[in-house]
Amino acid sequence: MVKGCLQVLGHASANSPAIAGVSGLGHMLLTAAFILLFIGLGRVVRAAATGQSATVSDTPAGARPVTV
């Protein structure tokens, strides 16, 4: 979005490698988040299919585990 705005406004910094780098890092973080999301969903679906309760075991100190 930033690169597109800079391109439309005609700024020379629209072709900056820094913008591409930040965008690439953002996409890597989104990919990692999706992978973790689908791993968690898979665990819950498998637990529900076998009739077990799915408990989140990696909770921060003092937090209650979530049971589905």
Backbone atoms as SQL, in Angstrom:
CREATE TABLE atoms (id INTEGER PRIMARY KEY, chain TEXT, resi INTEGER, resn TEXT, atom TEXT, x REAL, y REAL, z REAL);
INSERT INTO atoms VALUES
  (1, 'A', 1, 'MET', 'N', 0.825, -1.184, 0.000),
  (2, 'A', 1, 'MET', 'CA', 0.000, 0.000, 0.000),
  (3, 'A', 1, 'MET', 'C', 0.874, 1.255, 0.000),
  (4, 'A', 2, 'VAL', 'N', 1.939, 1.213, 0.783),
  (5, 'A', 2, 'VAL', 'CA', 2.836, 2.370, 0.850),
  (6, 'A', 2, 'VAL', 'C', 3.519, 2.574, -0.487),
  (7, 'A', 3, 'LYS', 'N', 4.013, 1.480, -1.071),
  (8, 'A', 3, 'LYS', 'CA', 4.701, 1.594, -2.356),
  (9, 'A', 3, 'LYS', 'C', 3.760, 2.126, -3.426),
  (10, 'A', 4, 'GLY', 'N', 2.532, 1.632, -3.426),
  (11, 'A', 4, 'GLY', 'CA', 1.553, 2.100, -4.407),
  (12, 'A', 4, 'GLY', 'C', 1.264, 3.580, -4.274),
  (13, 'A', 5, 'CYS', 'N', 1.128, 4.046, -3.036),
  (14, 'A', 5, 'CYS', 'CA', 0.880, 5.477, -2.817),
  (15, 'A', 5, 'CYS', 'C', 2.067, 6.310, -3.289),
  (16, 'A', 6, 'LEU', 'N', 3.278, 5.832, -2.970),
  (17, 'A', 6, 'LEU', 'CA', 4.462, 6.578, -3.402),
  (18, 'A', 6, 'LEU', 'C', 4.588, 6.586, -4.918),
  (19, 'A', 7, 'GLN', 'N', 4.231, 5.477, -5.559),
  (20, 'A', 7, 'GLN', 'CA', 4.310, 5.412, -7.018),
  (21, 'A', 7, 'GLN', 'C', 3.316, 6.376, -7.651),
  (22, 'A', 8, 'VAL', 'N', 2.101, 6.388, -7.136),
  (23, 'A', 8, 'VAL', 'CA', 1.075, 7.274, -7.699),
  (24, 'A', 8, 'VAL', 'C', 1.462, 8.730, -7.524),
  (25, 'A', 9, 'LEU', 'N', 2.082, 9.040, -6.372),
  (26, 'A', 9, 'LEU', 'CA', 2.488, 10.420, -6.121),
  (27, 'A', 9, 'LEU', 'C', 3.783, 10.789, -6.840),
  (28, 'A', 10, 'GLY', 'N', 4.443, 9.806, -7.443),
  (29, 'A', 10, 'GLY', 'CA', 5.634, 10.078, -8.242),
  (30, 'A', 10, 'GLY', 'C', 6.914, 10.227, -7.448),
  (31, 'A', 11, 'HIS', 'N', 6.970, 9.706, -6.229),
  (32, 'A', 11, 'HIS', 'CA', 8.193, 9.808, -5.432),
  (33, 'A', 11, 'HIS', 'C', 9.239, 8.819, -5.941),
  (34, 'A', 12, 'ALA', 'N', 10.491, 9.249, -5.897),
  (35, 'A', 12, 'ALA', 'CA', 11.580, 8.390, -6.339),
  (36, 'A', 12, 'ALA', 'C', 11.815, 7.237, -5.363),
  (37, 'A', 13, 'SER', 'N', 11.393, 7.415, -4.114),
  (38, 'A', 13, 'SER', 'CA', 11.612, 6.371, -3.107),
  (39, 'A', 13, 'SER', 'C', 10.659, 5.187, -3.272),
  (40, 'A', 14, 'ALA', 'N', 9.784, 5.236, -4.263),
  (41, 'A', 14, 'ALA', 'CA', 8.858, 4.127, -4.503),
  (42, 'A', 14, 'ALA', 'C', 9.606, 2.866, -4.904),
  (43, 'A', 15, 'ASN', 'N', 10.789, 3.005, -5.477),
  (44, 'A', 15, 'ASN', 'CA', 11.576, 1.845, -5.911),
  (45, 'A', 15, 'ASN', 'C', 12.657, 1.462, -4.901),
  (46, 'A', 16, 'SER', 'N', 12.488, 1.892, -3.657),
  (47, 'A', 16, 'SER', 'CA', 13.477, 1.625, -2.618),
  (48, 'A', 16, 'SER', 'C', 13.472, 0.149, -2.213),
  (49, 'A', 17, 'PRO', 'N', 14.651, -0.458, -2.118),
  (50, 'A', 17, 'PRO', 'CA', 14.714, -1.849, -1.664),
  (51, 'A', 17, 'PRO', 'C', 14.248, -2.015, -0.215),
  (52, 'A', 18, 'ALA', 'N', 14.300, -0.946, 0.572),
  (53, 'A', 18, 'ALA', 'CA', 13.861, -1.027, 1.960),
  (54, 'A', 18, 'ALA', 'C', 12.363, -1.324, 2.038),
  (55, 'A', 19, 'ILE', 'N', 11.591, -0.739, 1.157),
  (56, 'A', 19, 'ILE', 'CA', 10.151, -0.986, 1.142),
  (57, 'A', 19, 'ILE', 'C', 9.876, -2.442, 0.801),
  (58, 'A', 20, 'ALA', 'N', 10.608, -2.977, -0.161),
  (59, 'A', 20, 'ALA', 'CA', 10.450, -4.381, -0.533),
  (60, 'A', 20, 'ALA', 'C', 10.862, -5.295, 0.621),
  (61, 'A', 21, 'GLY', 'N', 11.905, -4.924, 1.347),
  (62, 'A', 21, 'GLY', 'CA', 12.365, -5.734, 2.468),
  (63, 'A', 21, 'GLY', 'C', 11.365, -5.782, 3.602),
  (64, 'A', 22, 'VAL', 'N', 10.807, -4.633, 3.945),
  (65, 'A', 22, 'VAL', 'CA', 9.801, -4.577, 5.004),
  (66, 'A', 22, 'VAL', 'C', 8.567, -5.358, 4.585),
  (67, 'A', 23, 'SER', 'N', 8.189, -5.240, 3.342),
  (68, 'A', 23, 'SER', 'CA', 7.043, -5.987, 2.837),
  (69, 'A', 23, 'SER', 'C', 7.300, -7.488, 2.901),
  (70, 'A', 24, 'GLY', 'N', 8.492, -7.904, 2.552),
  (71, 'A', 24, 'GLY', 'CA', 8.847, -9.317, 2.610),
  (72, 'A', 24, 'GLY', 'C', 8.812, -9.856, 4.033),
  (73, 'A', 25, 'LEU', 'N', 9.324, -9.079, 4.980),
  (74, 'A', 25, 'LEU', 'CA', 9.281, -9.496, 6.385),
  (75, 'A', 25, 'LEU', 'C', 7.838, -9.614, 6.881),
  (76, 'A', 26, 'GLY', 'N', 7.017, -8.690, 6.475),
  (77, 'A', 26, 'GLY', 'CA', 5.606, -8.749, 6.856),
  (78, 'A', 26, 'GLY', 'C', 4.924, -9.993, 6.320),
  (79, 'A', 27, 'HIS', 'N', 5.231, -10.340, 5.085),
  (80, 'A', 27, 'HIS', 'CA', 4.641, -11.546, 4.506),
  (81, 'A', 27, 'HIS', 'C', 5.151, -12.807, 5.196),
  (82, 'A', 28, 'MET', 'N', 6.418, -12.813, 5.603),
  (83, 'A', 28, 'MET', 'CA', 6.941, -13.973, 6.332),
  (84, 'A', 28, 'MET', 'C', 6.250, -14.133, 7.682),
  (85, 'A', 29, 'LEU', 'N', 6.016, -13.022, 8.371),
  (86, 'A', 29, 'LEU', 'CA', 5.316, -13.087, 9.658),
  (87, 'A', 29, 'LEU', 'C', 3.883, -13.564, 9.483),
  (88, 'A', 30, 'LEU', 'N', 3.215, -13.083, 8.450),
  (89, 'A', 30, 'LEU', 'CA', 1.854, -13.550, 8.182),
  (90, 'A', 30, 'LEU', 'C', 1.828, -15.043, 7.874),
  (91, 'A', 31, 'THR', 'N', 2.798, -15.520, 7.119),
  (92, 'A', 31, 'THR', 'CA', 2.867, -16.946, 6.802),
  (93, 'A', 31, 'THR', 'C', 3.060, -17.772, 8.063),
  (94, 'A', 32, 'ALA', 'N', 3.958, -17.333, 8.938),
  (95, 'A', 32, 'ALA', 'CA', 4.184, -18.049, 10.197),
  (96, 'A', 32, 'ALA', 'C', 2.922, -18.058, 11.048),
  (97, 'A', 33, 'ALA', 'N', 2.203, -16.942, 11.077),
  (98, 'A', 33, 'ALA', 'CA', 0.972, -16.870, 11.859),
  (99, 'A', 33, 'ALA', 'C', -0.086, -17.819, 11.303),
  (100, 'A', 34, 'PHE', 'N', -0.208, -17.894, 9.989),
  (101, 'A', 34, 'PHE', 'CA', -1.170, -18.826, 9.386),
  (102, 'A', 34, 'PHE', 'C', -0.803, -20.276, 9.687),
  (103, 'A', 35, 'ILE', 'N', 0.492, -20.588, 9.638),
  (104, 'A', 35, 'ILE', 'CA', 0.923, -21.954, 9.941),
  (105, 'A', 35, 'ILE', 'C', 0.549, -22.318, 11.374),
  (106, 'A', 36, 'LEU', 'N', 0.832, -21.418, 12.322),
  (107, 'A', 36, 'LEU', 'CA', 0.485, -21.674, 13.722),
  (108, 'A', 36, 'LEU', 'C', -1.024, -21.784, 13.908),
  (109, 'A', 37, 'LEU', 'N', -1.776, -20.967, 13.209),
  (110, 'A', 37, 'LEU', 'CA', -3.235, -21.021, 13.293),
  (111, 'A', 37, 'LEU', 'C', -3.751, -22.379, 12.828),
  (112, 'A', 38, 'PHE', 'N', -3.265, -22.855, 11.694),
  (113, 'A', 38, 'PHE', 'CA', -3.758, -24.118, 11.161),
  (114, 'A', 38, 'PHE', 'C', -3.277, -25.313, 11.981),
  (115, 'A', 39, 'ILE', 'N', -2.099, -25.220, 12.587),
  (116, 'A', 39, 'ILE', 'CA', -1.654, -26.283, 13.492),
  (117, 'A', 39, 'ILE', 'C', -2.601, -26.355, 14.690),
  (118, 'A', 40, 'GLY', 'N', -2.924, -25.211, 15.267),
  (119, 'A', 40, 'GLY', 'CA', -3.849, -25.178, 16.395),
  (120, 'A', 40, 'GLY', 'C', -5.233, -25.663, 16.029),
  (121, 'A', 41, 'LEU', 'N', -5.717, -25.255, 14.874),
  (122, 'A', 41, 'LEU', 'CA', -7.036, -25.721, 14.423),
  (123, 'A', 41, 'LEU', 'C', -7.041, -27.222, 14.196),
  (124, 'A', 42, 'GLY', 'N', -5.957, -27.740, 13.639),
  (125, 'A', 42, 'GLY', 'CA', -5.858, -29.176, 13.405),
  (126, 'A', 42, 'GLY', 'C', -5.913, -29.966, 14.703),
  (127, 'A', 43, 'ARG', 'N', -5.246, -29.464, 15.738),
  (128, 'A', 43, 'ARG', 'CA', -5.271, -30.141, 17.040),
  (129, 'A', 43, 'ARG', 'C', -6.685, -30.163, 17.614),
  (130, 'A', 44, 'VAL', 'N', -7.381, -29.047, 17.512),
  (131, 'A', 44, 'VAL', 'CA', -8.738, -28.973, 18.053),
  (132, 'A', 44, 'VAL', 'C', -9.680, -29.878, 17.268),
  (133, 'A', 45, 'VAL', 'N', -9.559, -29.895, 15.954),
  (134, 'A', 45, 'VAL', 'CA', -10.431, -30.737, 15.132),
  (135, 'A', 45, 'VAL', 'C', -10.171, -32.213, 15.420),
  (136, 'A', 46, 'ARG', 'N', -8.886, -32.593, 15.528),
  (137, 'A', 46, 'ARG', 'CA', -8.566, -33.996, 15.839),
  (138, 'A', 46, 'ARG', 'C', -9.093, -34.387, 17.215),
  (139, 'A', 47, 'ALA', 'N', -8.959, -33.486, 18.193),
  (140, 'A', 47, 'ALA', 'CA', -9.447, -33.784, 19.538),
  (141, 'A', 47, 'ALA', 'C', -10.965, -33.897, 19.541),
  (142, 'A', 48, 'ALA', 'N', -11.653, -33.050, 18.799),
  (143, 'A', 48, 'ALA', 'CA', -13.108, -33.106, 18.731),
  (144, 'A', 48, 'ALA', 'C', -13.571, -34.381, 18.024),
  (145, 'A', 49, 'ALA', 'N', -12.822, -34.835, 17.042),
  (146, 'A', 49, 'ALA', 'CA', -13.193, -36.038, 16.299),
  (147, 'A', 49, 'ALA', 'C', -13.060, -37.288, 17.158),
  (148, 'A', 50, 'THR', 'N', -12.121, -37.271, 18.111),
  (149, 'A', 50, 'THR', 'CA', -11.931, -38.428, 18.981),
  (150, 'A', 50, 'THR', 'C', -12.714, -38.305, 20.280),
  (151, 'A', 51, 'GLY', 'N', -13.421, -37.201, 20.477),
  (152, 'A', 51, 'GLY', 'CA', -14.232, -37.002, 21.671),
  (153, 'A', 51, 'GLY', 'C', -13.451, -36.545, 22.882),
  (154, 'A', 52, 'GLN', 'N', -12.217, -36.131, 22.705),
  (155, 'A', 52, 'GLN', 'CA', -11.401, -35.645, 23.817),
  (156, 'A', 52, 'GLN', 'C', -11.543, -34.139, 23.929),
  (157, 'A', 53, 'SER', 'N', -11.175, -33.606, 25.096),
  (158, 'A', 53, 'SER', 'CA', -11.160, -32.157, 25.224),
  (159, 'A', 53, 'SER', 'C', -9.796, -31.652, 24.775),
  (160, 'A', 54, 'ALA', 'N', -9.794, -30.565, 24.072),
  (161, 'A', 54, 'ALA', 'CA', -8.546, -29.971, 23.591),
  (162, 'A', 54, 'ALA', 'C', -8.131, -28.887, 24.566),
  (163, 'A', 55, 'THR', 'N', -6.986, -29.053, 25.199),
  (164, 'A', 55, 'THR', 'CA', -6.495, -28.082, 26.161),
  (165, 'A', 55, 'THR', 'C', -5.255, -27.419, 25.605),
  (166, 'A', 56, 'VAL', 'N', -5.215, -26.109, 25.702),
  (167, 'A', 56, 'VAL', 'CA', -4.039, -25.367, 25.279),
  (168, 'A', 56, 'VAL', 'C', -3.043, -25.436, 26.418),
  (169, 'A', 57, 'SER', 'N', -1.916, -26.099, 26.220),
  (170, 'A', 57, 'SER', 'CA', -0.971, -26.324, 27.303),
  (171, 'A', 57, 'SER', 'C', 0.083, -25.232, 27.405),
  (172, 'A', 58, 'ASP', 'N', 0.279, -24.470, 26.377),
  (173, 'A', 58, 'ASP', 'CA', 1.317, -23.435, 26.382),
  (174, 'A', 58, 'ASP', 'C', 0.724, -22.084, 26.740),
  (175, 'A', 59, 'THR', 'N', 0.133, -21.984, 27.921),
  (176, 'A', 59, 'THR', 'CA', -0.461, -20.726, 28.347),
  (177, 'A', 59, 'THR', 'C', 0.532, -19.956, 29.203),
  (178, 'A', 60, 'PRO', 'N', 0.463, -18.638, 29.193),
  (179, 'A', 60, 'PRO', 'CA', 1.364, -17.844, 30.029),
  (180, 'A', 60, 'PRO', 'C', 1.111, -18.116, 31.515),
  (181, 'A', 61, 'ALA', 'N', 2.089, -17.813, 32.333),
  (182, 'A', 61, 'ALA', 'CA', 1.964, -18.035, 33.771),
  (183, 'A', 61, 'ALA', 'C', 0.782, -17.235, 34.329),
  (184, 'A', 62, 'GLY', 'N', -0.027, -17.889, 35.109),
  (185, 'A', 62, 'GLY', 'CA', -1.182, -17.226, 35.721),
  (186, 'A', 62, 'GLY', 'C', -2.428, -17.256, 34.875),
  (187, 'A', 63, 'ALA', 'N', -2.340, -17.681, 33.637),
  (188, 'A', 63, 'ALA', 'CA', -3.510, -17.731, 32.774),
  (189, 'A', 63, 'ALA', 'C', -4.161, -19.103, 32.875),
  (190, 'A', 64, 'ARG', 'N', -5.476, -19.122, 32.710),
  (191, 'A', 64, 'ARG', 'CA', -6.195, -20.390, 32.746),
  (192, 'A', 64, 'ARG', 'C', -6.126, -21.047, 31.383),
  (193, 'A', 65, 'PRO', 'N', -5.934, -22.371, 31.319),
  (194, 'A', 65, 'PRO', 'CA', -5.952, -23.056, 30.018),
  (195, 'A', 65, 'PRO', 'C', -7.344, -23.030, 29.421),
  (196, 'A', 66, 'VAL', 'N', -7.416, -22.978, 28.106),
  (197, 'A', 66, 'VAL', 'CA', -8.692, -22.957, 27.399),
  (198, 'A', 66, 'VAL', 'C', -9.054, -24.376, 27.015),
  (199, 'A', 67, 'THR', 'N', -10.238, -24.826, 27.409),
  (200, 'A', 67, 'THR', 'CA', -10.700, -26.167, 27.067),
  (201, 'A', 67, 'THR', 'C', -11.902, -26.047, 26.140),
  (202, 'A', 68, 'VAL', 'N', -11.853, -26.806, 25.054),
  (203, 'A', 68, 'VAL', 'CA', -12.946, -26.782, 24.076),
  (204, 'A', 68, 'VAL', 'C', -13.727, -28.061, 24.184);
